[in-house]
Amino acid sequence: MIRFIALIIMVIPGVFAAYGVKLMRDMVFGIIQPPFTLLWLQFLIGLLLFIAGVGFIAGFILRRDSKRNKVQARFRLPSDTKTKKDRDE
């Protein structure tokens, strides 16, 4: 059940990012979607949806990997900077 919830958490921002790409593509070809009246506004909303969707997915993956110590030292959480030897002392 937890994996299913994690999948849903990953799919929803992915759908937003895909819709943002669609809005930007339609703007390039001059197709106005119904909620928008201006092409530049449609492109701006599409860009924001794309950045927000991809940013959420990237942050989710980075947070998960940093908890498991699978990232480089510069991306680790501040509490993970101590080595095992430092914690034992």
N, CA, C and O atoms as CSV, one atom per row, in Angstrom:
chain,resi,resn,atom,element,x,y,z
A,1,MET,N,N,0.814,-1.191,0.000
A,1,MET,CA,C,0.000,0.000,0.000
A,1,MET,C,C,0.864,1.263,0.000
A,1,MET,O,O,0.527,2.255,-0.647
A,2,ILE,N,N,1.981,1.217,0.732
A,2,ILE,CA,C,2.866,2.383,0.789
A,2,ILE,C,C,3.495,2.641,-0.572
A,2,ILE,O,O,3.651,3.794,-0.975
A,3,ARG,N,N,3.854,1.587,-1.276
A,3,ARG,CA,C,4.429,1.761,-2.610
A,3,ARG,C,C,3.416,2.349,-3.575
A,3,ARG,O,O,3.772,3.143,-4.445
A,4,PHE,N,N,2.159,1.966,-3.428
A,4,PHE,CA,C,1.112,2.515,-4.279
A,4,PHE,C,C,0.937,4.005,-4.026
A,4,PHE,O,O,0.775,4.780,-4.968
A,5,ILE,N,N,0.969,4.407,-2.773
A,5,ILE,CA,C,0.859,5.824,-2.435
A,5,ILE,C,C,2.061,6.593,-2.989
A,5,ILE,O,O,1.899,7.701,-3.501
A,6,ALA,N,N,3.254,6.023,-2.894
A,6,ALA,CA,C,4.446,6.667,-3.450
A,6,ALA,C,C,4.331,6.793,-4.969
A,6,ALA,O,O,4.754,7.795,-5.546
A,7,LEU,N,N,3.763,5.785,-5.609
A,7,LEU,CA,C,3.566,5.858,-7.058
A,7,LEU,C,C,2.604,6.983,-7.421
A,7,LEU,O,O,2.848,7.729,-8.369
A,8,ILE,N,N,1.523,7.106,-6.677
A,8,ILE,CA,C,0.568,8.179,-6.925
A,8,ILE,C,C,1.222,9.542,-6.704
A,8,ILE,O,O,0.991,10.481,-7.467
A,9,ILE,N,N,2.041,9.643,-5.654
A,9,ILE,CA,C,2.740,10.901,-5.385
A,9,ILE,C,C,3.664,11.269,-6.537
A,9,ILE,O,O,3.865,12.453,-6.807
A,10,MET,N,N,4.228,10.281,-7.218
A,10,MET,CA,C,5.116,10.545,-8.343
A,10,MET,C,C,4.349,10.790,-9.642
A,10,MET,O,O,4.823,11.534,-10.501
A,11,VAL,N,N,3.185,10.185,-9.800
A,11,VAL,CA,C,2.441,10.292,-11.059
A,11,VAL,C,C,1.764,11.658,-11.198
A,11,VAL,O,O,1.756,12.234,-12.286
A,12,ILE,N,N,1.204,12.174,-10.121
A,12,ILE,CA,C,0.464,13.442,-10.203
A,12,ILE,C,C,1.363,14.597,-10.670
A,12,ILE,O,O,0.955,15.315,-11.583
A,13,PRO,N,N,2.550,14.822,-10.109
A,13,PRO,CA,C,3.410,15.882,-10.645
A,13,PRO,C,C,3.890,15.571,-12.070
A,13,PRO,O,O,4.131,16.487,-12.856
A,14,GLY,N,N,4.027,14.290,-12.397
A,14,GLY,CA,C,4.399,13.924,-13.755
A,14,GLY,C,C,3.335,14.314,-14.762
A,14,GLY,O,O,3.647,14.749,-15.870
A,15,VAL,N,N,2.079,14.157,-14.375
A,15,VAL,CA,C,0.972,14.570,-15.249
A,15,VAL,C,C,0.972,16.088,-15.415
A,15,VAL,O,O,0.755,16.591,-16.517
A,16,PHE,N,N,1.214,16.820,-14.330
A,16,PHE,CA,C,1.292,18.275,-14.435
A,16,PHE,C,C,2.430,18.702,-15.360
A,16,PHE,O,O,2.262,19.613,-16.171
A,17,ALA,N,N,3.577,18.052,-15.244
A,17,ALA,CA,C,4.713,18.386,-16.108
A,17,ALA,C,C,4.395,18.073,-17.570
A,17,ALA,O,O,4.742,18.855,-18.456
A,18,ALA,N,N,3.749,16.956,-17.828
A,18,ALA,CA,C,3.383,16.593,-19.203
A,18,ALA,C,C,2.373,17.587,-19.768
A,18,ALA,O,O,2.472,17.966,-20.935
A,19,TYR,N,N,1.407,18.012,-18.965
A,19,TYR,CA,C,0.432,18.997,-19.423
A,19,TYR,C,C,1.118,20.341,-19.698
A,19,TYR,O,O,0.749,21.050,-20.634
A,20,GLY,N,N,2.110,20.683,-18.884
A,20,GLY,CA,C,2.869,21.908,-19.124
A,20,GLY,C,C,3.615,21.859,-20.443
A,20,GLY,O,O,3.669,22.859,-21.158
A,21,VAL,N,N,4.192,20.709,-20.780
A,21,VAL,CA,C,4.876,20.550,-22.068
A,21,VAL,C,C,3.869,20.683,-23.207
A,21,VAL,O,O,4.162,21.298,-24.232
A,22,LYS,N,N,2.689,20.109,-23.027
A,22,LYS,CA,C,1.646,20.196,-24.051
A,22,LYS,C,C,1.227,21.642,-24.276
A,22,LYS,O,O,1.058,22.068,-25.418
A,23,LEU,N,N,1.057,22.404,-23.189
A,23,LEU,CA,C,0.684,23.810,-23.331
A,23,LEU,C,C,1.764,24.600,-24.059
A,23,LEU,O,O,1.455,25.441,-24.903
A,24,MET,N,N,3.025,24.336,-23.740
A,24,MET,CA,C,4.116,25.048,-24.405
A,24,MET,C,C,4.201,24.660,-25.876
A,24,MET,O,O,4.443,25.515,-26.727
A,25,ARG,N,N,4.005,23.390,-26.181
A,25,ARG,CA,C,4.037,22.941,-27.573
A,25,ARG,C,C,2.899,23.562,-28.373
A,25,ARG,O,O,3.095,23.996,-29.508
A,26,ASP,N,N,1.706,23.604,-27.777
A,26,ASP,CA,C,0.572,24.205,-28.469
A,26,ASP,C,C,0.793,25.690,-28.714
A,26,ASP,O,O,0.341,26.221,-29.728
A,27,MET,N,N,1.469,26.355,-27.818
A,27,MET,CA,C,1.769,27.770,-28.021
A,27,MET,C,C,2.697,27.957,-29.211
A,27,MET,O,O,2.522,28.887,-29.999
A,28,VAL,N,N,3.676,27.081,-29.344
A,28,VAL,CA,C,4.616,27.183,-30.463
A,28,VAL,C,C,3.884,27.033,-31.797
A,28,VAL,O,O,4.231,27.696,-32.774
A,29,PHE,N,N,2.873,26.165,-31.839
A,29,PHE,CA,C,2.125,25.949,-33.066
A,29,PHE,C,C,0.907,26.866,-33.188
A,29,PHE,O,O,0.146,26.755,-34.149
A,30,GLY,N,N,0.718,27.760,-32.235
A,30,GLY,CA,C,-0.351,28.743,-32.313
A,30,GLY,C,C,-1.724,28.215,-31.964
A,30,GLY,O,O,-2.721,28.774,-32.419
A,31,ILE,N,N,-1.814,27.164,-31.177
A,31,ILE,CA,C,-3.095,26.588,-30.778
A,31,ILE,C,C,-3.421,27.095,-29.377
A,31,ILE,O,O,-2.676,26.855,-28.427
A,32,ILE,N,N,-4.539,27.798,-29.265
A,32,ILE,CA,C,-4.940,28.330,-27.963
A,32,ILE,C,C,-5.868,27.326,-27.298
A,32,ILE,O,O,-6.862,26.908,-27.891
A,33,GLN,N,N,-5.550,26.941,-26.079
A,33,GLN,CA,C,-6.386,26.027,-25.302
A,33,GLN,C,C,-7.506,26.821,-24.634
A,33,GLN,O,O,-7.324,28.006,-24.355
A,34,PRO,N,N,-8.662,26.204,-24.368
A,34,PRO,CA,C,-9.844,26.926,-23.878
A,34,PRO,C,C,-9.674,27.804,-22.642
A,34,PRO,O,O,-10.221,28.907,-22.660
A,35,PRO,N,N,-8.973,27.431,-21.568
A,35,PRO,CA,C,-8.962,28.357,-20.425
A,35,PRO,C,C,-8.109,29.605,-20.654
A,35,PRO,O,O,-8.192,30.549,-19.869
A,36,PHE,N,N,-7.300,29.633,-21.702
A,36,PHE,CA,C,-6.386,30.753,-21.930
A,36,PHE,C,C,-6.845,31.580,-23.123
A,36,PHE,O,O,-7.422,31.054,-24.074
A,37,THR,N,N,-6.581,32.888,-23.058
A,37,THR,CA,C,-6.925,33.768,-24.166
A,37,THR,C,C,-5.696,34.328,-24.862
A,37,THR,O,O,-5.779,34.808,-25.992
A,38,LEU,N,N,-4.555,34.267,-24.185
A,38,LEU,CA,C,-3.308,34.791,-24.741
A,38,LEU,C,C,-2.282,33.666,-24.865
A,38,LEU,O,O,-2.147,32.832,-23.970
A,39,LEU,N,N,-1.564,33.654,-25.983
A,39,LEU,CA,C,-0.572,32.598,-26.190
A,39,LEU,C,C,0.570,32.687,-25.193
A,39,LEU,O,O,1.032,31.666,-24.684
A,40,TRP,N,N,1.029,33.898,-24.909
A,40,TRP,CA,C,2.163,34.025,-23.988
A,40,TRP,C,C,1.781,33.591,-22.581
A,40,TRP,O,O,2.614,33.043,-21.859
A,41,LEU,N,N,0.529,33.828,-22.178
A,41,LEU,CA,C,0.067,33.383,-20.871
A,41,LEU,C,C,0.001,31.854,-20.821
A,41,LEU,O,O,0.350,31.236,-19.815
A,42,GLN,N,N,-0.451,31.263,-21.920
A,42,GLN,CA,C,-0.499,29.802,-22.011
A,42,GLN,C,C,0.903,29.215,-21.889
A,42,GLN,O,O,1.097,28.218,-21.193
A,43,PHE,N,N,1.882,29.823,-22.557
A,43,PHE,CA,C,3.265,29.345,-22.471
A,43,PHE,C,C,3.806,29.507,-21.060
A,43,PHE,O,O,4.485,28.612,-20.557
A,44,LEU,N,N,3.523,30.620,-20.418
A,44,LEU,CA,C,4.026,30.878,-19.070
A,44,LEU,C,C,3.451,29.879,-18.070
A,44,LEU,O,O,4.182,29.350,-17.233
A,45,ILE,N,N,2.155,29.619,-18.150
A,45,ILE,CA,C,1.526,28.638,-17.255
A,45,ILE,C,C,2.091,27.248,-17.521
A,45,ILE,O,O,2.333,26.488,-16.584
A,46,GLY,N,N,2.301,26.910,-18.795
A,46,GLY,CA,C,2.896,25.617,-19.145
A,46,GLY,C,C,4.301,25.476,-18.597
A,46,GLY,O,O,4.671,24.416,-18.092
A,47,LEU,N,N,5.084,26.536,-18.692
A,47,LEU,CA,C,6.449,26.504,-18.166
A,47,LEU,C,C,6.451,26.334,-16.649
A,47,LEU,O,O,7.254,25.575,-16.107
A,48,LEU,N,N,5.555,27.038,-15.968
A,48,LEU,CA,C,5.473,26.901,-14.514
A,48,LEU,C,C,5.038,25.497,-14.106
A,48,LEU,O,O,5.584,24.930,-13.160
A,49,LEU,N,N,4.057,24.931,-14.816
A,49,LEU,CA,C,3.630,23.558,-14.514
A,49,LEU,C,C,4.764,22.567,-14.738
A,49,LEU,O,O,4.961,21.650,-13.941
A,50,PHE,N,N,5.508,22.753,-15.822
A,50,PHE,CA,C,6.623,21.857,-16.124
A,50,PHE,C,C,7.711,21.938,-15.054
A,50,PHE,O,O,8.188,20.912,-14.569
A,51,ILE,N,N,8.099,23.156,-14.690
A,51,ILE,CA,C,9.156,23.330,-13.694
A,51,ILE,C,C,8.719,22.793,-12.336
A,51,ILE,O,O,9.504,22.152,-11.637
A,52,ALA,N,N,7.471,23.051,-11.962
A,52,ALA,CA,C,6.974,22.570,-10.666
A,52,ALA,C,C,6.906,21.045,-10.637
A,52,ALA,O,O,7.290,20.431,-9.642
A,53,GLY,N,N,6.428,20.434,-11.702
A,53,GLY,CA,C,6.317,18.974,-11.751
A,53,GLY,C,C,7.669,18.283,-11.705
A,53,GLY,O,O,7.877,17.355,-10.924
A,54,VAL,N,N,8.578,18.737,-12.540
A,54,VAL,CA,C,9.914,18.130,-12.568
A,54,VAL,C,C,10.672,18.428,-11.280
A,54,VAL,O,O,11.400,17.572,-10.776
A,55,GLY,N,N,10.507,19.625,-10.750
A,55,GLY,CA,C,11.177,19.974,-9.491
A,55,GLY,C,C,10.697,19.127,-8.328
A,55,GLY,O,O,11.495,18.719,-7.485
A,56,PHE,N,N,9.391,18.858,-8.274
A,56,PHE,CA,C,8.864,18.016,-7.197
A,56,PHE,C,C,9.404,16.596,-7.310
A,56,PHE,O,O,9.806,16.003,-6.309
A,57,ILE,N,N,9.417,16.050,-8.517
A,57,ILE,CA,C,9.927,14.690,-8.709
A,57,ILE,C,C,11.407,14.629,-8.350
A,57,ILE,O,O,11.845,13.696,-7.677
A,58,ALA,N,N,12.180,15.619,-8.796
A,58,ALA,CA,C,13.613,15.638,-8.495
A,58,ALA,C,C,13.863,15.767,-6.995
A,58,ALA,O,O,14.736,15.090,-6.451
A,59,GLY,N,N,13.112,16.619,-6.335
A,59,GLY,CA,C,13.259,16.771,-4.889
A,59,GLY,C,C,12.870,15.517,-4.133
A,59,GLY,O,O,13.512,15.160,-3.146
A,60,PHE,N,N,11.826,14.847,-4.588
A,60,PHE,CA,C,11.382,13.603,-3.968
A,60,PHE,C,C,12.472,12.532,-4.066
A,60,PHE,O,O,12.771,11.845,-3.090
A,61,ILE,N,N,13.052,12.405,-5.245
A,61,ILE,CA,C,14.101,11.404,-5.451
A,61,ILE,C,C,15.365,11.762,-4.672
A,61,ILE,O,O,15.997,10.888,-4.079
A,62,LEU,N,N,15.736,13.046,-4.672
A,62,LEU,CA,C,16.924,13.474,-3.928
A,62,LEU,C,C,16.748,13.240,-2.437
A,62,LEU,O,O,17.672,12.773,-1.771
A,63,ARG,N,N,15.577,13.559,-1.906
A,63,ARG,CA,C,15.325,13.358,-0.471
A,63,ARG,C,C,15.381,11.878,-0.106
A,63,ARG,O,O,15.960,11.501,0.912
A,64,ARG,N,N,14.770,11.039,-0.953
A,64,ARG,CA,C,14.770,9.596,-0.688
A,64,ARG,C,C,16.194,9.034,-0.744
A,64,ARG,O,O,16.585,8.251,0.122
A,65,ASP,N,N,16.961,9.425,-1.747
A,65,ASP,CA,C,18.320,8.917,-1.863
A,65,ASP,C,C,19.238,9.472,-0.776
A,65,ASP,O,O,20.158,8.778,-0.342
A,66,SER,N,N,19.009,10.694,-0.332
A,66,SER,CA,C,19.869,11.238,0.718
A,66,SER,C,C,19.606,10.538,2.054
A,66,SER,O,O,20.517,10.411,2.872
A,67,LYS,N,N,18.382,10.089,2.280
A,67,LYS,CA,C,18.099,9.324,3.495
A,67,LYS,C,C,18.812,7.981,3.476
A,67,LYS,O,O,19.154,7.441,4.528
A,68,ARG,N,N,19.034,7.447,2.297
A,68,ARG,CA,C,19.695,6.146,2.152
A,68,ARG,C,C,21.195,6.265,1.902
A,68,ARG,O,O,21.855,5.264,1.624
A,69,ASN,N,N,21.746,7.487,1.997
A,69,ASN,CA,C,23.180,7.748,1.775
A,69,ASN,C,C,23.642,7.306,0.399
A,69,ASN,O,O,24.713,6.714,0.261
A,70,LYS,N,N,22.848,7.589,-0.613
A,70,LYS,CA,C,23.208,7.220,-1.982
A,70,LYS,C,C,23.467,8.452,-2.841
A,70,LYS,O,O,23.338,8.394,-4.064
A,71,VAL,N,N,23.832,9.566,-2.210
A,71,VAL,CA,C,24.122,10.784,-2.943
A,71,VAL,C,C,25.527,11.254,-2.600
A,71,VAL,O,O,26.139,10.776,-1.645
A,72,GLN,N,N,26.027,12.194,-3.391
A,72,GLN,CA,C,27.343,12.747,-3.118
A,72,GLN,C,C,27.309,13.545,-1.816
A,72,GLN,O,O,26.241,13.900,-1.317
A,73,ALA,N,N,28.480,13.817,-1.285
A,73,ALA,CA,C,28.581,14.488,0.018
A,73,ALA,C,C,27.925,15.871,0.011
A,73,ALA,O,O,27.361,16.284,1.024
A,74,ARG,N,N,27.986,16.583,-1.096
A,74,ARG,CA,C,27.415,17.930,-1.121
A,74,ARG,C,C,25.898,17.931,-1.096
A,74,ARG,O,O,25.294,18.961,-0.799
A,75,PHE,N,N,25.261,16.797,-1.400
A,75,PHE,CA,C,23.809,16.709,-1.395
A,75,PHE,C,C,23.257,16.026,-0.152
A,75,PHE,O,O,22.041,15.888,-0.027
A,76,ARG,N,N,24.101,15.601,0.757
A,76,ARG,CA,C,23.636,14.902,1.956
A,76,ARG,C,C,22.983,15.866,2.923
A,76,ARG,O,O,23.265,17.064,2.921
A,77,LEU,N,N,22.114,15.327,3.743
A,77,LEU,CA,C,21.463,16.125,4.776
A,77,LEU,C,C,22.486,16.523,5.825
A,77,LEU,O,O,23.455,15.791,6.029
A,78,PRO,N,N,22.312,17.653,6.497
A,78,PRO,CA,C,23.305,18.098,7.487
A,78,PRO,C,C,23.561,17.083,8.596
A,78,PRO,O,O,24.683,17.013,9.096
A,79,SER,N,N,22.585,16.310,8.991
A,79,SER,CA,C,22.796,15.337,10.059
A,79,SER,C,C,23.595,14.127,9.582
A,79,SER,O,O,24.096,13.362,10.406
A,80,ASP,N,N,23.723,13.940,8.270
A,80,ASP,CA,C,24.452,12.796,7.731
A,80,ASP,C,C,25.919,13.093,7.453
A,80,ASP,O,O,26.625,12.233,6.926
A,81,THR,N,N,26.395,14.286,7.792
A,81,THR,CA,C,27.764,14.658,7.455
A,81,THR,C,C,28.791,13.979,8.347
A,81,THR,O,O,29.945,13.832,7.944
A,82,LYS,N,N,28.402,13.559,9.550
A,82,LYS,CA,C,29.344,12.893,10.442
A,82,LYS,C,C,29.593,11.474,9.968
A,82,LYS,O,O,28.686,10.790,9.494
A,83,THR,N,N,30.817,11.053,10.103
A,83,THR,CA,C,31.150,9.681,9.727
A,83,THR,C,C,30.838,8.738,10.880
A,83,THR,O,O,30.552,9.183,11.992
A,84,LYS,N,N,30.893,7.458,10.621
A,84,LYS,CA,C,30.593,6.463,11.652
A,84,LYS,C,C,31.603,6.578,12.800
A,84,LYS,O,O,31.242,6.405,13.964
A,85,LYS,N,N,32.862,6.867,12.473
A,85,LYS,CA,C,33.885,7.000,13.499
A,85,LYS,C,C,33.581,8.181,14.415
A,85,LYS,O,O,33.778,8.087,15.626
A,86,ASP,N,N,33.096,9.309,13.843
A,86,ASP,CA,C,32.765,10.489,14.659
A,86,ASP,C,C,31.587,10.210,15.575
A,86,ASP,O,O,31.556,10.719,16.696
A,87,ARG,N,N,30.620,9.420,15.135
A,87,ARG,CA,C,29.450,9.124,15.947
A,87,ARG,C,C,29.796,8.205,17.114
A,87,ARG,O,O,29.164,8.282,18.167
A,88,ASP,N,N,30.790,7.339,16.942
A,88,ASP,CA,C,31.164,6.392,17.989
A,88,ASP,C,C,31.916,7.066,19.124
A,88,ASP,O,O,31.923,6.556,20.244
A,89,GLU,N,N,32.534,8.176,18.863
A,89,GLU,CA,C,33.360,8.844,19.885
A,89,GLU,C,C,32.550,9.653,20.844
A,89,GLU,O,O,33.105,10.269,21.754
